[in-house]
Amino acid sequence: MNRIIDLFKNDNTSLSNIMELLNPIKSNIKFIGKTKNKKLIFSDIIQKGGKKQKININDNDYYYNIEYTEPLESNNNTIYLLTVNEGAHGCGLILLNNNTKEARIQGVSNYSECIICKNSNIKYKVGDILMQIILEECKKLKVKRVSLEDKSKKNFTGCSIELIYFRTITHGEPYYCKFGFKSLSSQFILRNNRENFKLNPTLSKKNIIIFFKKYNELEQYNELTEILINTLNSINQDNNISIRDYFLFLFNLAKNEEKKLNIIRKEYIKKAIGFDKINLYAYLISLLLKYVYIHVKYELLSNDTFILLLK
């Protein structure tokens, strides 16, 4: 239950629907399709069961569970993507309108337990594989249109980074564009942002520091300013820096810092002592992100809805 709440904590509508489905608890729910009469087994208020499926991506086999449940609304079916392991749930959620054959992706997780790859030596991104699984399942169900809202964030200790902006700065477009999704009303802006990315926009170190000193009134001001200056000088000695390279550099520092903080956190928990540290590199990214985004001439999208039309 905690994992479902964590997965959909930024989407109150989806979380409300899920909680409505799970309460009151029933001992069996009918499946739709081939497993129509199969019963679900409840454990700790979490649904387990489903049929193991396989998908081949780039010559590697991935295994997962999928469940089709009774609709919350008269026209909708709810599709859960679970894991072939015990214990991981809330890996993905799709709401399907059977009348219009439109599907809405409510959430995709990145838990390592959500799927299993037959090749244990291969490295892969769970979220990427789950998205491809979701789209494959939509094709099986003859879905014509898939929609989602890009509210994805990368969570670090004490802060989060809005990926719709971070991905544009570092890759030229929001994350879901890599799967063919298009902005509902901002295709022109997406195209301009991609062209801007190809120019590898830069900012002077001086301007970044001036901005930060002017608008940062946080308690960590002195420490963050010092980190900002050190990281600006670390990436290269030129006055103008590539914004793409700088944010990727900061992001790698933030990931390394997170590993250290996780180790410290475990020790604090063992000793039953509070933990209030913050990942300052990630926090720095979150503070600079929108300012830099606009000042290197990226445009803000008018909304965060993306659409994919399936053949």
N, C-alpha and C positions, 0 to 999 in steps of 0.2 A: 504493500500500500504506500509506504514511504517513497518508493521509487516512482510510482505513478504520480504522486503529488509533486515530487521534485521535477519530473519530466515536463509536467504541464503547469508549473507554478506561475508562468508568465502568460498563461492563456486560461483565464477564469471560466470562459464559456465551455471549453473542452473539458476542463476538470469537473465542472458542474455536471456535464452530461455523463461523464464516466462514473462519478459518485452516485448519480441517479440510477445508473445501470446496476451498480453493485449493491444498492440498498433498496429494498430488503434483500438479503442473501437468499438465494434459492439453490436447491441441490442439483438442479439440472436446467440447462438452457438448450434449446434446439439449435442445431447447426443448419446452415443453408447450403445446399449443394450436395456433394457426394457424402458428406458426413452428417447428413441431416438429423439422424436419430441418435447420434453419439452423445453421451452425457459428459458434462464437464465435471471435474473433481475440484472441489474447493479446498484450499489449504491456506490458513492465515488470511482469509478473506480475499485471496487472490485466485483467479481462475487458472487452472492448469489443464493441459490436454492439447488437442489440436493434432493435425496430421503433419508428419515431417515431410518437407519439400526440399527439392534440390534445384539449384540454378548454376549454370556454368558461365563464368565471366573470365575472359582472357585465359581460357584453357584451365581454369581452376574451379573445382566444385565447392559450392557453399551450401550448407544445410540450415534450415530454419523451420519453425512451426508457424502455422497460420490458422486463425480461427475466424469464422463468420458467425456473428450472433444475430439474435432477433433485433428488429429495428427499434430505435428510441422513438422515432416518428413513423407515421404510416408509410411514407415513401422511402425511408432510408434503411440501409443495412449498415451495421458497424463491423469493420474488419480490424482484427488485432493481429499484429505480427509479434510472435513470441520467440522464444529460443528453444533449441533442441536440448539445452541443459536445463536442469532444475534450478529454480531460484531467481532467474532474471525475467522481468515482465515489463510491459510498457515500452517495448522496443519500437513500436510504431502504431499509428492509429489512422484509419481512413474511414470517412463517412461517405457511403455510396447512395446516390439517388437512383433507384432502379427504373423510374419512369423516364428520366431525362438522360440516363447513363452518364451522369456527371459525378465525379469523385472529388472530395475535398480532403487533402492531407492535413491532419490535425497536429501531428508531431512525429518526429524521427529522432531516436536517441543515438548515442554513440557508445553504449555500454559494450565492453569487449565480450560479454557473455551472450549477446543477442544472436550471434551466428557462429557456426563452426566451419572452418575451411579444411577440406580433406588434406591439403598440403600444409602441415603444421609449421613449415619453415618460411612460408610466404608472409610478407608484411602487407597489411591492407588497412584502409580506413573503414571502420564499421559503418559509419553514416553513409558513405558513398555506396557501399554494397547494399545497404538497406533501401536506399532510394531506388536503385536498379531493380531490387526485388519488388518494391511497391509498384513501379511502373509495369513490370512484367505481370504482376497479379491483375492490375487494371486492364491490361490487354486481354488476359484470359476472360475477364468479365465483360469484355466488349465495351469498355468505357470510352467515350468519345472525347471527354474534356476533363483535365485534372487541374485543380487550382490549389494554391497555398498562399499563406502570408509569411513573408520572410522577416520573422522577428528573431532569427537565430542569433545567439550570443555565445561567446567563449567565456566561460566563467573561471575566474581566478580567485585566490583568497582575498576577499574584501572588495572585489570589483568585478565588472564584466565588460566585454568589448563587443560593440554592435558590429556584427560581421558584414552587414550589407554595405557599410562604409569601408571597413578594413579590407574586405575582399576587392572592392573597386580600386582602392589605392594600390594594393599589392598584386592584383591579378587582372585588373581592367574591367571586371564586371562582378555582380553579386554571385554568390555561390551556386544558386539553383540554375543559373543560365547554362552551366556546364552540362546539364541534363536536357537542355532544349527549352526550358521555361522562358517565357517572354513577359515583360511588364504589361499589365493590363492597360495602362494609359500613358506610359513613358518610354516607348521604344525609341523615340527620337533622342531623348536624354541618354538612354543606354548607349546608343550609337556614338553620340558625342563624347561620352565618358571613355568609351573604348579607344576612340581616336586620340583623346587627350593622354591616355595611358601610354600609347605608343610613342608619344613625344618625351616620355620619361621626365615629367615635371620636377623642378627643383625649387628649393627655398634657401635663403641665406641663413646661416646659423644665428647671425645677429638678430634677424627678424623673429625667429622662433623663440629666442631667449627673451626678447623685449615683450612679446606677447605673454609669455608665461609669467614673467615677473609682474606684469600689469594686472592680469586677471586671476592669478592663483592666490587665494587668501586662506589656504588650508593650513592645518596645524603642521603638516609635513613640509611646509613651504621650503625651508632651507635645505632639507635633505633631498627633496625632489629636484630643486634647482641644481644642486650639485650633481645629481644623477644625470639630469638633462645635459648639462655642460660636458660631463665626462663622456657620455655616450655620443654626443655630437662630435667630439674630438676623436673618439675611438674609430668612427667609421671611415673617415679620411681627413686629410689636412686641408682640403679645399674649403673655401668659404661657402660655396653653394653645394648642397648635398641633394642626392636623389631621394625624393620622398619615399618611393617604393623600397629602395634599399634600406633606408633608415628604419622604416616601420617593420620590415622583416627582421632586421638586426635586433630591434627592441623586443619583438615577439619571441625570438629565440632566447634572449636573456630572461624574459618573463617565464618561459617554459622551464628553464633551468632553475630559476628561483623557486618556482612552484614545487619542484621535486625536493628541494632543500626544506621548504616550509612543511611539506607533508611528512618528512622525516622528523622534524622538530615537533610537529603536532602530535605524532604518535607517542613521542616521549612525554609530552605534556599530559596526554590522556592517561598514560600509564601511571603517572604521578598524581593524577586527579587535580592538575593545575590548569587554570584558564589559559586560553590561547587567543591573543588579540593582534598578532602580527598581520601585516598586509603585504601583498606583492606589489612593491613600488614601481617596478618596470611596467607591469600591466596597468597600474593606475595611471602612470604617465601616458601610456597609449590612449587610454580612455579620455584623459583631459585634453590631449592634443588633437584627437581624431577629427572632429568636425571642423575645428578651426583650420587645420591644414587642408582638409578635404575641399573647403570652399576657396581657400587662398591659392591653391594650385589649379583652380578653375574646373573642378568637378562640380556637377550639378546635382542637387538633391532631387530624389524621385518624388513625384506627387503623391504616391501611395506605395504600400509594400505588398500589393497583390500580384501574383504571377500565375500565368496560365500556360498549360501545355495541351495542344491538340494531338490526339492519337489517331492513327489511321485505322 
